[in-house]
Amino acid sequence: MGRIKKKRIRWQPPFGSHLFRYRLYWAQEGDLSYTSNHADLGPVSEVLLPDDVSSFPLMSGEIYLGITAINEAGNESDMTKTVAYLDFTVPDAPLDLIVEDVD
């Protein structure tokens, strides 16, 4: 298995709120909404992709990301959105490594 360079996603928690958790949304086609793929994150303000979100796609290309806050009652905030180019693919390994004697 190759090595994937990680990306840190950070956000500022809302002021004066007692939040229960956050939800990270993503879409590859730009139609990001509350029905998009998502993962619940807990009470954190950053994640490392793809390590911290096991369901995040290991893909290469432009991806639309959104973050929401969810309170203890289950109410969800408006979505803060961004677009990023991510590459979580690994290249093929070189072939036929040879060690030779030289004169």
ZAMI-113939 format. One line per field, with one value per residue (C-alpha): residue in three letters; x, y, z. Coordinates in Angstrom, 3 decimals, padded with zeros to 6 digits. Example, Ala and Ser with C-alpha at 12.3 -4.5 7.8 and 13.67 -1.06 7.14 Angstrom:
residues 2
drenti <- ALA  SER .
east <- 012.300  013.670 .
north <- -004.500  -001.060 .
up <- 007.800  007.140 .
This chain:
residues 103
drenti <- MET  GLY  ARG  ILE  LYS  LYS  LYS  ARG  ILE  ARG  TRP  GLN  PRO  PRO  PHE  GLY  SER  HIS  LEU  PHE  ARG  TYR  ARG  LEU  TYR  TRP  ALA  GLN  GLU  GLY  ASP  LEU  SER  TYR  THR  SER  ASN  HIS  ALA  ASP  LEU  GLY  PRO  VAL  SER  GLU  VAL  LEU  LEU  PRO  ASP  ASP  VAL  SER  SER  PHE  PRO  LEU  MET  SER  GLY  GLU  ILE  TYR  LEU  GLY  ILE  THR  ALA  ILE  ASN  GLU  ALA  GLY  ASN  GLU  SER  ASP  MET  THR  LYS  THR  VAL  ALA  TYR  LEU  ASP  PHE  THR  VAL  PRO  ASP  ALA  PRO  LEU  ASP  LEU  ILE  VAL  GLU  ASP  VAL  ASP .
east <- 000.000  001.314  001.397  -001.273  -000.537  -003.144  -005.163  -006.247  -009.743  -010.370  -013.241  -014.081  -016.761  -019.691  -019.387  -021.447  -022.816  -022.838  -022.703  -022.969  -021.171  -020.310  -021.167  -018.878  -020.577  -018.944  -019.905  -017.870  -020.371  -020.913  -024.492  -023.669  -026.736  -028.000  -028.632  -024.981  -022.573  -021.549  -019.888  -020.655  -017.505  -018.221  -017.124  -013.949  -012.887  -010.578  -010.096  -007.357  -008.553  -008.765  -007.672  -010.340  -013.279  -013.170  -016.031  -014.329  -013.596  -010.000  -010.238  -008.495  -010.268  -012.344  -014.549  -017.166  -017.023  -019.490  -019.571  -022.592  -023.049  -025.608  -026.899  -028.093  -031.671  -030.503  -031.037  -028.546  -027.046  -026.669  -023.833  -020.456  -019.039  -015.770  -014.306  -010.888  -008.769  -007.791  -005.662  -005.892  -004.666  -001.244  000.852  001.825  005.064  008.207  008.868  011.854  014.321  017.677  021.008  024.047  027.783  029.895  033.479 .
north <- 000.000  003.436  006.583  009.246  012.855  013.973  017.195  019.050  020.536  023.217  025.515  028.060  026.964  029.387  031.873  031.355  027.966  024.751  022.312  018.588  017.723  018.674  017.007  017.038  016.809  016.165  015.892  015.417  016.944  020.293  019.679  019.828  019.598  018.052  014.826  014.546  011.967  012.917  011.840  012.871  014.133  014.874  018.010  018.762  021.738  019.919  016.550  014.897  013.525  010.744  009.213  010.658  009.949  006.303  006.743  009.653  008.753  008.042  010.010  012.672  015.820  018.762  018.092  020.238  020.247  021.546  021.660  022.072  022.310  020.094  020.872  018.457  018.675  017.497  020.858  021.507  024.865  026.381  024.796  026.522  025.415  025.357  023.719  022.047  019.925  016.723  013.818  010.724  008.301  006.648  006.151  002.715  001.401  001.117  -002.365  -004.704  -003.338  -004.902  -004.928  -005.568  -005.961  -003.316  -003.736 .
up <- 000.000  -000.922  001.197  000.848  001.753  004.279  004.235  007.364  007.268  009.953  010.910  013.569  016.049  016.334  019.203  022.355  021.301  023.215  020.331  020.494  017.228  013.641  010.347  007.298  003.878  000.498  -003.157  -006.308  -008.707  -006.993  -005.907  -002.190  000.058  003.292  001.335  000.206  001.603  005.122  008.347  011.922  013.607  017.241  019.150  017.131  014.998  012.574  010.892  008.870  005.561  004.734  008.074  010.389  008.046  006.965  004.460  002.648  -001.009  -002.031  -005.249  -007.253  -008.383  -007.295  -004.301  -002.615  001.184  003.744  007.534  009.827  013.584  015.324  018.808  021.482  020.205  016.750  015.045  012.238  011.242  007.793  005.851  005.455  002.079  000.162  -002.942  -002.986  -005.281  -003.459  -004.622  -002.439  -005.107  -005.172  -008.313  -009.566  -008.104  -010.248  -011.660  -011.769  -009.245  -010.137  -008.320  -010.544  -010.021  -011.743  -012.924 .
